[in-house]
Amino acid sequence: MQPPIEKALTIFFEDPETSIACFSGSITESLTHPRGLKKVIPYLIKASLVGFLLATFVSPAIEERFKLTKNEAVATSFIIGYAGIRILAAAERLAEKEFERRLGKKYDDLNQ
């Protein structure tokens, strides 16, 4: 049985071009839409994680489903990486607003 890190590296290096394209898309979005100096490192870590997950699960499925050529698969992987981190950022904003709304309501109830 392979150790988890070895298994992860095997998955990553099975198709390195599309994996790197997903990472590149995620990192490109992080750099083109800066969030401030304090948030750069955590955001790049999230972008790398999203890029890894997309490269591992989503990109190969799309490549196989649409029978893409190698160049099409790499381009699609870059777009998926870019869009994936944009969707993550939008989901975080929605979650924060909902969390603040619910906490604010409970806080107001406690003060009355």
Summary of the structure (lengths in Angstrom):
residues: 112
radius of gyration: 18.1
end to end distance: 59.4
largest distance: 63.6
contacts: 317
relative contact order: 0.15
helix: 88%
strand: 0%
